[in-house]
Amino acid sequence: MRAVRVVLTGGTGFVGSAVLRELLRLREAGGELGERQDISVLAVGRRRPDGLDPVRDAWVRADLARPASLDGVCAGASALLHFGGILSPDADVCRMVNVEGTAALMGEAARAGIGRIAHLSTAAVYGRGPHRLRHVDEVAPAPVSVASASRWTAERHALGAGAAVLRPGLVLGPGDRWVVPALAEVAGRVPALWDGGGHRHSLVTVDDLARLAVGTVLGERPVPGGIYHAHHPEPSTTKEIVDSLADLGALPRLTRRLPWRECLDALHASHGTVSERQFALLALEHTYESDDIWERTGLSPGPPPHLRLARTGL
């Protein structure tokens, strides 16, 4: 059995905590990714994540906003999963955490000679849609928020260290504080199938995103550094998503169909926190080809996420 030391940032966050669960699950399961690996986790962050084994795992108190606190964190490690970061409207905060923190961490990985790195980004770097099933090199990033702009800049530091940069679309699952709450809000403000409900969306459950991330750095076949779309290869339509959420009682049942212009009029006539840009992200076509990462990791995507909501939870 090969000993594998994995450095993980963001282990207390929405996606990072799912990555930690997947690492611990794999340790118990044995050789699912090929050669049996004795996985130990070094969690790096301001808070200790739940679930660490006090004998086999470790936690280093560090802060991406304080690059000096990252000194030496990658020493002796075999892989790095960088899932820490911040979503903030403050450009200086995003720069310190997402850009400078990533640059410092990737410098540590380079000094330690780590050859397998996965870095979490987002499809939001593409900016305003709609987008339709395009490859990474066919869509020029044009982020519209300071958080997305900082994450795009951070990608360059990760790529410079040889990382596989993962850009997921909408992420669903336990701990989600954005997608389902936003859908619920706009379903109340615009109680209809938006623009007919036929637009498609690239989705991924948080557990599948964690599987992809871990498979990227611990799979038998090395995944080359580069940018990868990281979501289910089969898009889900707006109607399929809202119907599945209605089955769970998270959304009202939407049956009336409204053209997009009337949807925007209804949104502007109501009060809430979801903006027109965010509404468009949730309601209009946003799909990105993602076969590459599944093929390179050798993992199976399983059924589309909207069919698994009842099992994966909200």
C-alpha positions, 0 to 999 in steps of 0.5 A, a space after each residue: 500500500 502506497 502512503 499518500 499525503 494530501 494537502 487540502 485547503 477549504 475543508 470547512 467550506 461547501 465544496 471543500 468539506 465534500 472533498 474531505 469526506 471523499 478522501 476519508 471515504 476512499 481511505 476506508 474503501 481501499 483501492 477504488 482508484 486503482 492501487 491501494 493508497 494509505 491516505 492521510 490528510 493535512 487540512 490547511 485553514 483557519 478552522 479545523 474541519 470535522 472528521 479528521 483522524 487525530 492519529 493519521 491526519 493533521 490540521 495547520 492553522 493558516 490563512 490564505 490572506 496571510 501568505 507567510 502562514 502557508 510556509 512549508 505546508 506542502 512539505 512531504 505531500 504527494 498531492 494538493 487540493 486547493 478548494 479554499 477561497 472567498 466570495 466577496 464584493 470587496 476587490 481587495 479581500 478577493 485579491 488577498 485571498 483568492 489571488 495572493 493566497 493562491 500564488 503563495 500556496 502554489 509557490 509552496 507546492 512547487 518548492 515541495 515538488 508536488 506533481 498532482 494539483 487540483 484547483 477549484 475555479 468556476 464557470 462564472 469566469 465566462 461572465 454573461 451568457 447564454 453559453 452553449 456546450 462550448 469547450 474551454 478554449 472556445 469561450 473567452 472569460 469575461 467575469 463581471 463580479 470582482 469575486 469571479 475576476 479574482 478567481 480567473 486571475 488565481 487560475 493563472 497561478 495554479 496553471 503555472 504550478 501545473 494544476 488541473 483547474 476545475 470550472 464547475 457550473 451550478 453546484 447542488 447538494 447539502 450545504 448549498 447556500 446559493 443555487 436552490 435558495 436563489 431558485 426558490 426566490 425567483 420562483 416566488 417572484 416570477 411564478 412561471 417556467 422562465 422563457 418556457 423552461 426549455 433552456 439547459 444548464 450544466 449541473 454537478 452535485 457537490 459529491 460528484 465534484 468532490 469525486 472528480 477533484 480527488 480522482 484528478 490527483 489520486 487516480 491511476 492515470 495522471 490528469 495533465 495540468 490545464 482547465 477542465 469543465 467539471 460537471 455532469 456531461 448531460 445538461 438538465 433543463 430548467 423544467 427538469 430542475 424546478 420539477 425535481 425541486 418541486 417534488 422535494 417541496 423546495 419550490 412551488 410547482 411551476 406550470 405557466 410559461 412566460 417569455 423572457 421579457 415578461 419574466 424580467 418585467 415580473 422580476 423588476 416589479 418584485 423585491 428580492 436579492 437575486 439580480 437580473 444577471 443572476 436570474 439569467 444565469 439560473 434561467 437561460 442556457 449555460 452549458 459547457 462540454 465536460 466529457 474530458 475530465 470524466 474520461 481522463 479520471 476514468 470515473 462514471 458520471 452516473 444519472 443527471 443531477 436533477 434525477 438524484 436530488 432526492 438521494 443527494 439532498 439539498 
